[in-house]
Each structure stands twice: as C-alpha cells, then as structure tokens.
C-alpha cells in the first residue's frame, strides 16, 4: 500500500513553505500526479516527494531564478507620500 502525504506534510519533509510547494507545482516540467482525498486536499506519494527533492536540488545548483515581475522597480512610497 502506497502512503500519501498532504501538502503541509510534504512541505515539511522538503523544508519549504506550502506556498513555495504550490508555486513549484505550477511548473510544467514537473511530472507530479494530481491526487486528492475525499476532502479535496492534494496528496503526494513518496515518488512525488522524490521528484520534488530533485527539483529543489536543481534550483539550488542553478541558483535563484527570477520571473518577469521580480525585476520591476518598486515605487518609492516616501517620495509619493511627500508629493501628495
């Protein structure tokens, strides 16, 4: 019998936040199957966790990646507040 883990349990095993796990699951390269329990919670097998561990190693090896919105400058709120 295959054991399954919830998102929280999986994130804890990987030492990442649940939000990071959810962001990783949006990656099209990851071949993680979509399983849910009767409550609708996402479930992960030990094989899925192994794939995610390998993905985490790849990210650490290749360094941090930025998406399109990461490099947009933040508006200087102090200057804006002083003008208005």
C-alpha positions in Angstrom: 0.0 0.0 0.0 1.4 3.4 -1.0 1.5 6.0 1.6 0.3 9.5 0.7 1.1 12.9 2.3 -0.8 16.2 2.4 0.6 19.5 1.1 1.6 20.5 4.6 3.4 17.2 5.4 5.1 17.3 2.0 6.3 20.9 2.5 7.6 20.0 6.0 9.5 17.0 4.6 11.1 19.2 1.9 11.7 22.1 4.4 9.8 24.6 2.3 6.6 26.6 2.8 3.3 25.4 1.4 3.2 28.5 -0.8 6.6 27.5 -2.3 5.3 24.0 -2.9 2.2 25.3 -4.7 4.3 27.6 -6.8 6.6 24.7 -7.8 3.5 22.6 -8.8 2.7 25.2 -11.5 6.0 24.3 -13.3 5.1 22.3 -16.4 8.4 20.3 -16.2 7.4 18.5 -13.0 5.6 15.3 -13.6 3.6 15.2 -10.3 0.3 13.3 -10.5 -2.8 15.1 -9.2 -4.4 13.0 -6.4 -6.9 14.3 -3.9 -8.6 12.8 -0.9 -12.4 13.0 -0.2 -11.9 16.5 1.3 -10.3 17.8 -1.8 -6.8 18.0 -0.3 -3.9 17.4 -2.6 -2.0 14.2 -1.9 1.6 13.3 -2.7 3.2 9.9 -2.9 6.8 9.1 -1.8 7.7 9.1 -5.5 6.3 12.6 -5.9 8.3 13.8 -2.9 11.5 12.3 -4.5 10.8 14.3 -7.7 10.3 17.4 -5.7 13.5 16.8 -3.7 15.4 16.5 -7.0 13.8 19.7 -8.3 14.9 21.5 -5.1 18.5 20.3 -5.7 18.3 21.6 -9.2 17.1 25.0 -8.1 19.9 25.2 -5.5 22.5 24.1 -8.0 21.4 26.6 -10.7 20.8 29.5 -8.4 17.7 31.6 -7.9 15.6 32.2 -11.0 13.6 35.4 -11.4 10.2 35.7 -13.2 9.1 38.7 -15.2 7.6 40.7 -12.3 10.6 40.2 -10.0 12.8 42.9 -11.6 10.1 45.6 -11.8 11.3 48.6 -9.6 9.2 49.4 -6.6 7.8 52.9 -6.4 9.4 55.0 -3.8 6.5 55.3 -1.4 8.2 58.0 0.7 8.6 60.3 -2.3 5.0 59.7 -3.4 3.6 60.5 0.1 5.6 63.7 0.3 4.3 64.9 -3.1 0.6 64.3 -2.2 
